[in-house]
Amino acid sequence: MLNPKIMLFFLAFLPQFVDPAHGKQGWALLLLGVAFAFNGTLFNLAVAWVAARARSRLGRMQRLVVWVRRVTGLVFISLGLRLALAAR
């Protein structure tokens, strides 16, 4: 609620789902905002749960962890080189 970009998004996006003929548009917008926040929280909890499970399973595979770190390092080095050699 303190993020002005989110407030502008809600003010621009949600009114198309509110019927002005029924009145009480404020309550309808509030209900849609609460539903959005609830669904977003559920989704973020699911992502955190899946990430924690994947981390615990990958933590047992030390060889895989070493290779993932190597590949990640190679990706970052290549991105840094590309950025350093890019024409300005």
C-alpha positions as CSV (number, residue, x, y, z in Angstrom):
1,M,0.0,0.0,0.0
2,L,3.0,2.3,0.5
3,N,4.3,1.6,-3.0
4,P,2.9,4.2,-5.4
5,K,3.5,2.1,-8.4
6,I,1.4,-0.7,-7.0
7,M,-1.3,1.8,-6.1
8,L,-1.3,3.2,-9.6
9,F,-1.5,-0.3,-11.1
10,F,-4.5,-1.1,-8.9
11,L,-6.2,2.1,-9.8
12,A,-5.6,1.5,-13.5
13,F,-6.3,-2.2,-13.7
14,L,-8.9,-3.2,-11.2
15,P,-11.8,-0.7,-12.0
16,Q,-12.6,-2.6,-15.2
17,F,-13.7,-5.5,-13.0
18,V,-16.1,-3.3,-10.9
19,D,-19.6,-2.7,-12.0
20,P,-20.5,1.0,-11.3
21,A,-24.3,0.2,-11.4
22,H,-24.0,-1.9,-8.2
23,G,-22.5,1.0,-6.2
24,K,-20.0,0.6,-3.4
25,Q,-17.0,0.6,-5.9
26,G,-14.6,1.3,-3.0
27,W,-15.5,-2.0,-1.2
28,A,-15.3,-3.9,-4.5
29,L,-11.8,-2.5,-5.2
30,L,-10.7,-3.3,-1.7
31,L,-12.0,-6.9,-2.0
32,L,-10.2,-7.3,-5.3
33,G,-7.0,-5.9,-3.8
34,V,-7.2,-8.3,-0.8
35,A,-7.8,-11.2,-3.1
36,F,-4.7,-10.2,-5.1
37,A,-2.6,-9.9,-2.0
38,F,-3.9,-13.3,-0.7
39,N,-3.2,-15.0,-4.0
40,G,0.2,-13.4,-4.2
41,T,1.1,-14.6,-0.7
42,L,0.0,-18.1,-1.5
43,F,2.1,-18.1,-4.6
44,N,5.2,-16.7,-2.8
45,L,4.8,-19.3,-0.1
46,A,4.6,-22.1,-2.7
47,V,7.8,-20.8,-4.4
48,A,9.6,-20.6,-1.0
49,W,8.5,-24.2,-0.2
50,V,9.6,-25.5,-3.5
51,A,12.9,-23.7,-3.3
52,A,13.5,-25.0,0.3
53,R,12.8,-28.6,-0.9
54,A,15.1,-28.2,-3.9
55,R,17.8,-26.8,-1.7
56,S,17.6,-29.6,0.8
57,R,17.8,-32.2,-2.0
58,L,20.6,-30.5,-3.9
59,G,22.5,-30.0,-0.6
60,R,23.0,-33.7,-0.5
61,M,24.5,-33.9,-3.9
62,Q,27.9,-32.2,-3.4
63,R,29.2,-32.9,-6.9
64,L,26.2,-31.3,-8.5
65,V,26.5,-28.3,-6.2
66,V,30.2,-27.9,-7.3
67,W,29.2,-28.0,-11.0
68,V,26.3,-25.6,-10.5
69,R,28.6,-23.1,-8.9
70,R,31.2,-23.5,-11.7
71,V,28.6,-23.0,-14.4
72,T,27.1,-20.0,-12.5
73,G,30.6,-18.5,-12.2
74,L,31.3,-19.1,-15.9
75,V,28.0,-17.3,-16.8
76,F,28.9,-14.3,-14.6
77,I,32.4,-14.1,-16.0
78,S,31.1,-14.3,-19.6
79,L,28.5,-11.6,-18.9
80,G,31.2,-9.4,-17.4
81,L,33.5,-9.9,-20.4
82,R,30.6,-9.1,-22.7
83,L,29.8,-6.0,-20.8
84,A,33.5,-5.0,-20.7
85,L,34.0,-5.5,-24.4
86,A,30.7,-3.9,-25.5
87,A,30.9,-0.9,-27.7
88,R,29.7,2.2,-26.0
